[in-house]
């Protein structure tokens, strides 16, 4: 088996830090991403790295993992200065990283992904048996149950994350970096991950946990270092701080955790869906079965449910990304069941998609090009078939300022180079600013910090109060309860309950989301 050669260093028995990043400065064109930052990680601790979108968290960890080289500063492992030129050097020092967007080969099995790059072999012949045994033993030891023979493209996001964690453990990494690990997980998977992280720390692993979710920090972290706009703000012990103090350190002001909104004043129906059916991936069973609902002017209707219960297929059919196999969709009284995506966009529908990379942005386009993806043909942005680039730039600059989209080079920044949270803010800015009577928002605050979440929630409520209907699809029960006027629960492709957030509880919703209870509903759209 090809072993990673560990760069061991002599460690004094009482030396407290396994990793020290001292005075790190990292620059990109137009921006100082890390400005003289010092971070110290103790052995066996879970150390959270907190900051707004674009604060420099992922950049700092990419420096530690060897993806970037700093302009200034040094890294010490067990008190001794080390040089990390690339991820191979990081692995050799016992440093592993789970990236926000997973680095897996989808057509490979779980086992093949775990051993990729350190395949066991004898005289050049691949030998998987001992690798499989090691993976299964690690899986059992750390409570990371996976099917080693499953193709990555066929497993859930939570299982993909377990695969990434096992990749680190297979390489005997002692320092584990988690970059926004819960951004794509369901509430149940988040709870499981928190338990896994605690278990890893108890077994002596040292964890750096990049996040902006305060509840998770309070639940699992020992200490927290806060960054703001690329600068070090401070490090605090979690046992002696509060969510409010952390949020103030992160954004520089007090943040409201409760959505401030007046009671809904529903008007006419803007969306009517009757008996919608959508085929599943295999075609044998409907992913969406007989769903009927309506969304009216001036209300926020939320579809809640555990991920994988038909929400994705439902939204794809509603927005034109896939076809319905039965039923009808009416937008402002007009049948749009077979209409194109552009027709829906130009006739009153805005859509914040679930997958910002696949359906929200063209990653190699500039920020300004992405801002006008659905509007470049309008008179404001073109004349005689030629794009009015000055108007596109002016419009993009306005949205960037209004929604605080942070990018190194402003409107001309390549979207791929931006942080995930700022990519999300760009999409939300574009969709909220477009003329619309129906906003379909799927996980609109995924990957955003508390300050940005507060702003986006306020804008969604303003959209409602201007008379538009909002169909929100969210896995965040806190968001569901605070933002919705009505809640619909989807289970196995069907609506199994309708609730008033003022009179229901998270526990009751959970029973319906798990399929334990079901209401009898009137199927006709009102």
Secondary structure, DSSP 8 states (H G I E B T S, - for coil): ------------TT--EEEEEEEEEEEETTEEEEEEEEEEEETT-EEEEEE-TTSSHHHHHHHHTTSS--SEEEEEETTEEE---SHHHHHHTTEEEE-SS----TTSBHHHHHHTTS--EETTEE--HHHHHHHHHHHHHTT----TTSBGGGS-HHHHHHHHHHHHHHTT-SEEEEESTTTT--HHHHHHHHHHHHHHHHTT-EEEEEE--HHHHHHH-SEEEEEETTEEEEEEEGGG--HHHHHHHHHSS----S---------SEEEEEEEEEEE-SSSSSEEEEEEEEEEETT-EEEEE--TTSSHHHHHHHHHTSS--SEEEEEETTEE-TT--HHHHHHTTEEEE-S-IIIII--TTSBHHHHHTTTTTTSTTTEETTEE-HHHHHHHHHHHHHHTT---TTGGGSBGGGS-HHHHHHHHHHHHHHS--SEEEEESTTTT--HHHHHHHHHHHHHHHHTT-EEEEEES-HHHHHHH-SEEEEEETTEEEEEE-TTT--HHHHHHHHTTS-------S--
